[in-house]
Amino acid sequence: MYRILYNEKSIKSVNLPSSKSITHRALILGALNSGRTEITNPLISEDTIITRDALISFGAGIETGKNKFVITHPIGKVQNDNIFLGNSGSSARFLIPLVSHLDKPVTFTGSPELHKRPFSQLFDILRQMGMTIESENNSLPATIYPSEKQFSGEYILKSLPSSQIVSGIMMAAAKGEKPVSLIFKKRLPSFPYIKITQKMMSNFGLNVHLNSESVSIKPEPINYDWNYRCEQDMSAASYWCAYSLINKTEISFPNLRMPTMQGDEEIFLIAEKLGAEIQLFKNKVVINGNITSGLDWDCEAIPDIVPTLAVIGMFAPEPFVLRNVKNLQYKESNRIKAIEENVKSLGGKAIYQDGTLTLFPSNRLHGGIINSFNDHRIAMSFALAGTRIDGVIIDNPDCVSKSYPDFWNDFTEWELQNDG
């Protein structure tokens, strides 16, 4: 456990990690390429290593160098047909459709938490596409068989718990033989992440067209020499924006260039609305934080920063109303429950009803033990509360390795005390 000593506040700048979302996609697109792919400035974390190792098991040639991945040949011939995914739902949804391009079936397992997450919608679509899937409860563990036919045709997607289902199929379809179209019957959660997939595929020269109602992929042979540099992570930026806001201090992000392709850069727009001053320079972004109001915000497109917004809301002068957060129950933890429980443990008030989470001002905040639920975003978000409240203890600090391995090193401006 870590106790956060709230009276040390001298941080001035943060070098953000690279984007987990972008690193996942770059690895997978590179593993479909028969040419050479060099990925520089990737995030090397628990989740991205899970994806890398699975792609190697699928037959890809991947070398890990200093701050880079080099992919020399694509997936195809399975080297290991048992893949352990830990608690990485993104790895699962991106990797499972790729089995359509392998020479034998693959069995996927993961942590107990991952086995509780919904995969039925992904499995249903892949079955329509000709894949055979063996699963006792429409989740993991599951054995996935290569498709007897290449993905082709038009498929209607109804209610989905995650945009990663769409992104996973988009990337797998790029290596097929016939065009694939996915029709969106309902508004999809986290749509900016689908845009990231489309932009990266287009940047790699792949034929993909996206609008609010559908996406179409026209496959072609993938044989290029690719060099790709990963952006810094906007989800990670949200923690330090929150720190700046609740502590009324200035933080600089060196080498951050805006705009990015990530939807979570919306944190800077939100911060400005709350009262912060944002300065954009050629080679950095600077935030000078302050909170002068509450917030009423549609969060459907930015689910990963909702825990951060909830912590900011604990210190706002007026209520924070965070709308369209229902899908947070399907993340690494049930983040709605995790936020409610941890806000209450610190003396705050949070109420969830009909897809809306509301945080209320409280003058009775106090220290307490944060139950991270083994969820990196819960641990990092609620660590920020400890910069304003004495006695905040994070129960499982190591879970941040999933997306931000150096988080606690960046946090040492406040001297963490190991309580266990």
TORGUNU-230433 format. One record per residue (C-alpha): residue in one letter; residue number from 1; x, y, z. Coordinates in Angstrom, 2 decimals. Layout:
BEGIN
SITE lummi sepa      xx      yy      zz
SITE     A  NUM       X       Y       Z
...
***
This chain:
BEGIN
SITE lummi sepa      xx      yy      zz
SITE     M    1    0.00    0.00    0.00
SITE     Y    2    1.08    3.59   -0.59
SITE     R    3    0.19    6.52    1.62
SITE     I    4    0.27    9.82   -0.24
SITE     L    5    1.81   12.68    1.71
SITE     Y    6   -0.39   15.54    0.63
SITE     N    7    1.73   18.45    1.85
SITE     E    8    4.45   18.10   -0.81
SITE     K    9    3.40   20.00   -3.95
SITE     S   10    6.33   21.09   -6.08
SITE     I   11    5.77   19.37   -9.42
SITE     K   12    6.38   21.61  -12.44
SITE     S   13    6.47   19.34  -15.49
SITE     V   14    5.57   15.80  -16.54
SITE     N   15    6.92   13.79  -19.47
SITE     L   16    3.83   11.86  -20.49
SITE     P   17    4.00    8.18  -21.47
SITE     S   18    3.03    7.14  -24.97
SITE     S   19   -0.53    6.13  -25.78
SITE     K   20   -1.53    2.58  -24.92
SITE     S   21   -4.35    2.68  -27.48
SITE     I   22   -2.05    3.75  -30.28
SITE     T   23    0.70    1.28  -29.34
SITE     H   24   -1.78   -1.64  -29.40
SITE     R   25   -2.99   -0.67  -32.87
SITE     A   26    0.48   -0.05  -34.27
SITE     L   27    1.63   -3.48  -33.11
SITE     I   28   -1.36   -5.23  -34.67
SITE     L   29   -1.22   -3.36  -37.97
SITE     G   30    2.51   -4.01  -38.13
SITE     A   31    1.90   -7.73  -37.51
SITE     L   32   -0.36   -7.82  -40.59
SITE     N   33    2.37   -6.31  -42.76
SITE     S   34    4.61   -8.51  -44.88
SITE     G   35    7.14   -5.67  -45.02
SITE     R   36    9.18   -4.15  -42.20
SITE     T   37    7.49   -2.04  -39.52
SITE     E   38    9.39    0.11  -37.03
SITE     I   39    7.35    1.57  -34.16
SITE     T   40    9.16    4.28  -32.23
SITE     N   41    8.20    5.83  -28.89
SITE     P   42    5.78    2.99  -28.02
SITE     L   43    4.29    2.47  -24.59
SITE     I   44    5.97   -0.55  -23.06
SITE     S   45    3.56   -1.61  -20.33
SITE     E   46    1.81   -4.71  -19.04
SITE     D   47   -0.98   -4.53  -21.64
SITE     T   48    1.16   -3.75  -24.68
SITE     I   49    3.59   -6.55  -23.77
SITE     I   50    0.61   -8.94  -23.61
SITE     T   51   -0.32   -7.88  -27.14
SITE     R   52    3.27   -8.12  -28.39
SITE     D   53    3.80  -11.59  -26.92
SITE     A   54    0.50  -12.85  -28.35
SITE     L   55    1.45  -11.62  -31.82
SITE     I   56    4.76  -13.45  -31.52
SITE     S   57    2.79  -16.58  -30.56
SITE     F   58    0.74  -16.00  -33.72
SITE     G   59    3.97  -16.21  -35.73
SITE     A   60    4.95  -12.55  -36.08
SITE     G   61    8.63  -11.60  -35.91
SITE     I   62    8.92   -8.81  -33.35
SITE     E   63   12.12   -7.42  -31.86
SITE     T   64   12.04   -5.04  -28.90
SITE     G   65   14.76   -2.42  -28.93
SITE     K   66   15.44    0.74  -26.97
SITE     N   67   12.19    2.69  -27.20
SITE     K   68   11.02    0.79  -30.28
SITE     F   69    9.47   -2.35  -31.72
SITE     V   70   10.63   -3.76  -35.05
SITE     I   71    8.31   -6.19  -36.85
SITE     T   72   10.00   -8.19  -39.60
SITE     H   73    7.31  -10.64  -40.72
SITE     P   74    3.55  -11.12  -40.19
SITE     I   75    1.35  -13.47  -38.22
SITE     G   76    0.25  -16.77  -39.76
SITE     K   77    1.95  -19.84  -38.34
SITE     V   78    1.00  -20.36  -34.70
SITE     Q   79    3.92  -20.93  -32.32
SITE     N   80    1.87  -21.14  -29.12
SITE     D   81   -1.84  -21.90  -29.15
SITE     N   82   -2.53  -20.94  -25.50
SITE     I   83   -2.63  -17.19  -24.91
SITE     F   84   -2.93  -15.66  -21.44
SITE     L   85   -4.29  -12.11  -21.61
SITE     G   86   -4.09  -11.05  -17.98
SITE     N   87   -6.71   -8.38  -17.42
SITE     S   88   -6.34   -6.76  -20.85
SITE     G   89   -9.74   -6.46  -22.49
SITE     S   90   -8.28   -4.36  -25.30
SITE     S   91   -5.74   -7.08  -26.13
SITE     A   92   -8.53   -9.66  -26.17
SITE     R   93  -10.84   -7.72  -28.49
SITE     F   94   -8.02   -6.81  -30.87
SITE     L   95   -6.36  -10.24  -30.97
SITE     I   96   -9.32  -12.63  -31.18
SITE     P   97  -10.43  -11.55  -34.71
SITE     L   98   -6.85  -12.08  -35.95
SITE     V   99   -7.23  -15.86  -35.50
SITE     S  100   -9.05  -15.77  -38.86
SITE     H  101   -5.59  -15.40  -40.43
SITE     L  102   -3.86  -18.22  -38.51
SITE     D  103   -3.21  -21.84  -39.40
SITE     K  104   -4.69  -23.43  -36.27
SITE     P  105   -7.11  -22.64  -33.42
SITE     V  106   -6.02  -20.65  -30.38
SITE     T  107   -7.30  -20.78  -26.78
SITE     F  108   -7.51  -17.50  -24.87
SITE     T  109   -7.58  -17.24  -21.08
SITE     G  110   -7.13  -14.35  -18.67
SITE     S  111   -7.55  -13.15  -15.13
SITE     P  112  -10.76  -13.90  -13.20
SITE     E  113  -11.78  -10.28  -13.81
SITE     L  114  -11.35  -10.63  -17.57
SITE     H  115  -13.42  -13.83  -17.55
SITE     K  116  -16.33  -11.79  -16.15
SITE     R  117  -16.30   -9.22  -18.95
SITE     P  118  -18.75   -9.48  -21.86
SITE     F  119  -17.57  -11.02  -25.14
SITE     S  120  -20.89  -12.31  -26.49
SITE     Q  121  -21.31   -9.46  -28.99
SITE     L  122  -17.83   -9.97  -30.41
SITE     F  123  -18.34  -13.74  -30.61
SITE     D  124  -21.72  -13.31  -32.32
SITE     I  125  -20.25  -11.09  -35.05
SITE     L  126  -17.28  -13.39  -35.64
SITE     R  127  -19.62  -16.39  -35.92
SITE     Q  128  -21.60  -14.50  -38.57
SITE     M  129  -18.27  -14.00  -40.35
SITE     G  130  -17.65  -17.75  -40.45
SITE     M  131  -15.50  -18.33  -37.37
SITE     T  132  -16.12  -21.14  -34.89
SITE     I  133  -15.89  -20.23  -31.21
SITE     E  134  -16.03  -22.61  -28.27
SITE     S  135  -16.97  -20.94  -24.99
SITE     E  136  -19.10  -22.17  -22.12
SITE     N  137  -20.45  -18.76  -21.11
SITE     N  138  -19.77  -16.47  -24.11
SITE     S  139  -16.71  -15.08  -22.36
SITE     L  140  -13.21  -16.34  -21.72
SITE     P  141  -11.81  -18.97  -21.61
SITE     A  142  -12.58  -19.53  -25.28
SITE     T  143  -11.08  -21.44  -28.18
SITE     I  144  -11.20  -19.56  -31.49
SITE     Y  145  -10.89  -21.35  -34.84
SITE     P  146   -9.67  -19.79  -38.08
SITE     S  147  -12.46  -18.82  -40.45
SITE     E  148  -13.36  -21.27  -43.18
SITE     K  149  -13.91  -18.23  -45.40
SITE     Q  150  -12.35  -14.79  -45.48
SITE     F  151  -14.32  -11.96  -43.87
SITE     S  152  -16.61  -10.41  -46.47
SITE     G  153  -19.99   -8.76  -46.78
SITE     E  154  -22.08   -6.39  -44.69
SITE     Y  155  -22.72   -6.85  -40.97
SITE     I  156  -25.08   -4.94  -38.70
SITE     L  157  -23.80   -4.00  -35.26
SITE     K  158  -26.42   -3.28  -32.64
SITE     S  159  -25.71   -2.46  -28.99
SITE     L  160  -22.02   -2.95  -28.15
SITE     P  161  -20.26   -2.66  -24.78
SITE     S  162  -17.00   -1.48  -26.33
SITE     S  163  -15.76    0.29  -29.46
SITE     Q  164  -12.78   -2.10  -29.40
SITE     I  165  -14.98   -4.75  -31.02
SITE     V  166  -15.28   -2.54  -34.11
SITE     S  167  -11.58   -1.64  -34.12
SITE     G  168  -10.55   -5.28  -33.79
SITE     I  169  -12.67   -6.34  -36.76
SITE     M  170  -11.54   -3.34  -38.82
SITE     M  171   -7.88   -4.27  -38.43
SITE     A  172   -8.41   -7.98  -39.06
SITE     A  173  -10.52   -7.25  -42.15
SITE     A  174   -7.67   -5.25  -43.72
SITE     K  175   -5.80   -8.50  -44.42
SITE     G  176   -8.75  -10.30  -46.00
SITE     E  177   -9.64  -10.84  -49.63
SITE     K  178  -13.04   -9.15  -49.98
SITE     P  179  -14.57   -5.87  -48.74
SITE     V  180  -16.24   -5.73  -45.34
SITE     S  181  -18.81   -3.18  -44.15
SITE     L  182  -19.97   -2.69  -40.56
SITE     I  183  -23.28   -0.85  -40.09
SITE     F  184  -23.92    0.96  -36.80
SITE     K  185  -27.59    0.69  -35.82
SITE     K  186  -27.01    2.60  -32.57
SITE     R  187  -24.56    5.25  -31.46
SITE     L  188  -21.37    3.47  -30.46
SITE     P  189  -19.56    4.10  -27.18
SITE     S  190  -16.09    5.67  -27.33
SITE     F  191  -16.43    6.58  -31.01
SITE     P  192  -13.15    8.60  -31.00
SITE     Y  193  -11.27    5.33  -30.51
SITE     I  194  -12.76    4.00  -33.75
SITE     K  195  -11.55    7.20  -35.39
SITE     I  196   -8.04    6.46  -34.08
SITE     T  197   -8.17    3.04  -35.77
SITE     Q  198   -9.41    4.57  -39.02
SITE     K  199   -6.74    7.31  -38.98
SITE     M  200   -3.93    4.88  -38.27
SITE     M  201   -5.08    2.46  -40.96
SITE     S  202   -5.31    5.34  -43.42
SITE     N  203   -1.85    6.60  -42.38
SITE     F  204   -0.53    3.13  -43.13
SITE     G  205   -2.04    3.32  -46.62
SITE     L  206   -4.94    0.95  -45.97
SITE     N  207   -8.33    1.47  -47.60
SITE     V  208  -10.87    2.30  -44.88
SITE     H  209  -13.81    4.73  -44.88
SITE     L  210  -15.61    5.77  -41.69
SITE     N  211  -18.66    7.88  -40.95
SITE     S  212  -21.11    8.05  -38.06
SITE     E  213  -23.26    5.23  -39.50
SITE     S  214  -20.78    2.73  -40.94
SITE     V  215  -17.22    1.75  -41.70
SITE     S  216  -16.01   -0.08  -44.80
SITE     I  217  -12.69   -1.82  -45.34
SITE     K  218  -11.38   -2.78  -48.75
SITE     P  219   -8.48   -5.21  -48.22
SITE     E  220   -5.38   -5.35  -50.33
SITE     P  221   -1.95   -7.01  -50.01
SITE     I  222   -0.07   -5.37  -47.12
SITE     N  223    3.61   -5.22  -47.99
SITE     Y  224    5.14   -1.91  -46.98
SITE     D  225    8.08   -0.42  -45.14
SITE     W  226    6.41    1.43  -42.28
SITE     N  227    7.87    3.80  -39.71
SITE     Y  228    5.44    5.02  -37.09
SITE     R  229    5.93    7.23  -34.01
SITE     C  230    3.38    6.91  -31.20
SITE     E  231    1.74    9.96  -29.65
SITE     Q  232    1.84   10.82  -25.97
SITE     D  233   -1.12    9.55  -23.96
SITE     M  234   -4.02   11.94  -23.35
SITE     S  235   -5.59    9.63  -20.76
SITE     A  236   -2.38    9.99  -18.75
SITE     A  237   -2.46   13.76  -19.27
SITE     S  238   -5.85   13.83  -17.53
SITE     Y  239   -4.29   12.92  -14.15
SITE     W  240   -1.89   15.84  -14.20
SITE     C  241   -4.57   18.21  -15.50
SITE     A  242   -6.63   17.13  -12.50
SITE     Y  243   -3.69   17.76  -10.19
SITE     S  244   -3.28   21.25  -11.64
SITE     L  245   -6.99   22.00  -11.27
SITE     I  246   -7.47   20.86   -7.68
SITE     N  247   -4.18   22.37   -6.47
SITE     K  248   -4.34   25.62   -8.49
SITE     T  249   -0.86   25.13   -9.87
SITE     E  250    0.98   25.22  -13.19
SITE     I  251    2.16   22.08  -14.97
SITE     S  252    4.07   21.83  -18.24
SITE     F  253    3.94   18.87  -20.64
SITE     P  254    7.21   18.88  -22.62
SITE     N  255    7.14   17.65  -26.23
SITE     L  256    3.33   17.44  -26.25
SITE     R  257    1.90   18.61  -29.56
SITE     M  258   -1.78   19.42  -29.94
SITE     P  259   -4.08   18.51  -31.51
SITE     T  260   -3.70   14.74  -31.20
SITE     M  261   -5.86   12.01  -32.70
SITE     Q  262   -7.07   11.02  -29.20
SITE     G  263  -10.51   11.91  -27.91
SITE     D  264   -9.21   12.17  -24.34
SITE     E  265   -7.49   15.45  -25.19
SITE     E  266  -10.95   16.80  -24.35
SITE     I  267   -9.59   17.02  -20.78
SITE     F  268   -7.94   20.31  -21.76
SITE     L  269  -11.23   21.72  -23.04
SITE     I  270  -12.94   20.64  -19.81
SITE     A  271  -10.16   22.16  -17.72
SITE     E  272  -10.51   25.46  -19.54
SITE     K  273  -14.26   25.42  -18.98
SITE     L  274  -13.68   24.86  -15.26
SITE     G  275  -11.41   27.91  -15.01
SITE     A  276   -7.91   26.78  -16.06
SITE     E  277   -5.68   28.63  -18.48
SITE     I  278   -4.24   26.45  -21.28
SITE     Q  279   -1.25   27.58  -23.34
SITE     L  280   -0.21   25.75  -26.51
SITE     F  281    3.39   26.06  -27.68
SITE     K  282    5.26   24.44  -30.54
SITE     N  283    6.96   21.91  -28.28
SITE     K  284    4.88   21.87  -25.08
SITE     V  285    1.49   22.48  -23.47
SITE     V  286    1.10   24.34  -20.17
SITE     I  287   -1.91   24.28  -17.84
SITE     N  288   -2.45   26.73  -14.99
SITE     G  289   -5.27   25.19  -13.01
SITE     N  290   -8.26   26.50  -11.11
SITE     I  291  -11.86   25.34  -10.54
SITE     T  292  -14.48   28.08  -10.48
SITE     S  293  -17.62   26.12  -11.37
SITE     G  294  -19.29   22.74  -11.56
SITE     L  295  -19.64   20.68  -14.71
SITE     D  296  -22.35   19.06  -16.83
SITE     W  297  -20.69   16.91  -19.50
SITE     D  298  -21.51   14.09  -21.93
SITE     C  299  -18.81   11.48  -21.28
SITE     E  300  -19.84    8.78  -23.76
SITE     A  301  -16.82    9.48  -25.97
SITE     I  302  -14.31    9.79  -23.09
SITE     P  303  -14.96    6.90  -20.66
SITE     D  304  -11.32    6.46  -19.65
SITE     I  305  -11.12    9.89  -18.02
SITE     V  306  -14.41    9.65  -16.11
SITE     P  307  -12.66    8.45  -12.90
SITE     T  308  -10.36   11.47  -13.18
SITE     L  309  -13.32   13.82  -13.68
SITE     A  310  -15.04   12.27  -10.67
SITE     V  311  -12.05   13.07   -8.44
SITE     I  312  -11.93   16.64   -9.78
SITE     G  313  -15.63   16.88   -8.94
SITE     M  314  -14.92   16.08   -5.28
SITE     F  315  -13.15   19.46   -4.98
SITE     A  316  -15.44   21.58   -7.16
SITE     P  317  -17.64   24.33   -5.69
SITE     E  318  -20.72   23.00   -7.48
SITE     P  319  -21.98   19.53   -8.58
SITE     F  320  -20.32   17.58  -11.37
SITE     V  321  -22.84   15.84  -13.63
SITE     L  322  -21.17   13.17  -15.82
SITE     R  323  -23.61   11.80  -18.40
SITE     N  324  -23.64    8.62  -20.51
SITE     V  325  -21.27    6.64  -18.32
SITE     K  326  -23.21    3.36  -18.29
SITE     N  327  -20.51    1.43  -20.16
SITE     L  328  -18.02    2.06  -17.36
SITE     Q  329  -19.38   -1.05  -15.68
SITE     Y  330  -17.70   -3.15  -18.42
SITE     K  331  -14.13   -1.86  -17.92
SITE     E  332  -11.25   -3.43  -15.94
SITE     S  333  -13.53   -3.05  -12.96
SITE     N  334  -17.09   -1.85  -12.59
SITE     R  335  -15.83    1.73  -12.52
SITE     I  336  -19.21    3.16  -11.55
SITE     K  337  -19.21    1.04   -8.40
SITE     A  338  -15.52    1.75   -7.79
SITE     I  339  -16.00    5.52   -8.02
SITE     E  340  -19.06    5.51   -5.77
SITE     E  341  -17.38    3.34   -3.14
SITE     N  342  -14.11    5.26   -3.06
SITE     V  343  -15.70    8.71   -3.06
SITE     K  344  -17.77    7.60   -0.07
SITE     S  345  -14.70    6.19    1.69
SITE     L  346  -13.16    9.69    1.56
SITE     G  347  -16.27   11.40    2.91
SITE     G  348  -17.63   12.56   -0.44
SITE     K  349  -20.95   11.98   -2.13
SITE     A  350  -21.51   10.35   -5.55
SITE     I  351  -24.82    9.12   -6.94
SITE     Y  352  -25.31    7.04  -10.09
SITE     Q  353  -28.73    6.86  -11.76
SITE     D  354  -29.86    6.05  -15.30
SITE     G  355  -26.46    6.42  -16.93
SITE     T  356  -25.51    9.63  -15.08
SITE     L  357  -22.96    9.95  -12.30
SITE     T  358  -23.20   13.05  -10.11
SITE     L  359  -20.55   14.26   -7.66
SITE     F  360  -21.55   16.71   -4.93
SITE     P  361  -19.37   19.19   -3.01
SITE     S  362  -18.43   18.12    0.50
SITE     N  363  -16.68   19.87    3.37
SITE     R  364  -16.18   16.59    5.21
SITE     L  365  -13.52   14.93    3.08
SITE     H  366  -11.01   12.80    4.98
SITE     G  367   -8.37   10.14    4.45
SITE     G  368   -9.10    6.49    3.79
SITE     I  369   -8.04    3.34    1.97
SITE     I  370   -8.74    3.36   -1.77
SITE     N  371   -9.92    0.03   -3.19
SITE     S  372   -8.40    0.07   -6.66
SITE     F  373  -10.26   -3.11   -7.71
SITE     N  374   -6.98   -3.93   -9.52
SITE     D  375   -7.90   -1.12  -11.96
SITE     H  376   -5.11    1.20  -13.06
SITE     R  377   -7.39    4.16  -13.74
SITE     I  378   -9.06    3.97  -10.34
SITE     A  379   -5.68    3.84   -8.56
SITE     M  380   -4.20    6.77  -10.47
SITE     S  381   -7.30    8.95  -10.29
SITE     F  382   -7.81    8.57   -6.56
SITE     A  383   -4.10    9.08   -5.88
SITE     L  384   -4.77   12.68   -6.90
SITE     A  385   -7.24   13.06   -4.05
SITE     G  386   -4.31   12.46   -1.71
SITE     T  387   -2.71   15.72   -2.85
SITE     R  388   -5.60   17.52   -1.12
SITE     I  389   -6.59   15.12    1.65
SITE     D  390   -4.27   13.75    4.34
SITE     G  391   -4.20    9.99    4.83
SITE     V  392   -5.18    8.64    1.41
SITE     I  393   -3.81    5.10    0.95
SITE     I  394   -3.81    3.20   -2.38
SITE     D  395   -4.31   -0.53   -1.77
SITE     N  396   -2.76   -1.98   -4.94
SITE     P  397   -0.36    0.58   -6.42
SITE     D  398    1.30   -1.87   -8.82
SITE     C  399   -1.82   -2.11  -11.00
SITE     V  400   -0.77    1.13  -12.74
SITE     S  401    1.76   -0.93  -14.73
SITE     K  402   -1.10   -1.78  -17.08
SITE     S  403   -0.90    1.60  -18.82
SITE     Y  404    1.51    3.94  -16.98
SITE     P  405    4.45    2.04  -15.42
SITE     D  406    6.24    5.24  -14.36
SITE     F  407    3.23    6.87  -12.71
SITE     W  408    4.57    6.56   -9.16
SITE     N  409    7.99    7.79  -10.26
SITE     D  410    6.32   10.88  -11.69
SITE     F  411    4.40   11.13   -8.44
SITE     T  412    7.54   11.21   -6.25
SITE     E  413    7.36   14.98   -6.07
SITE     W  414    4.98   14.21   -3.21
SITE     E  415    7.07   11.43   -1.62
SITE     L  416    5.13    8.22   -1.43
SITE     Q  417    5.32    6.34    1.83
SITE     N  418    5.19    2.54    1.56
SITE     D  419    2.63    1.34    4.11
SITE     G  420    2.92   -2.32    3.41
***
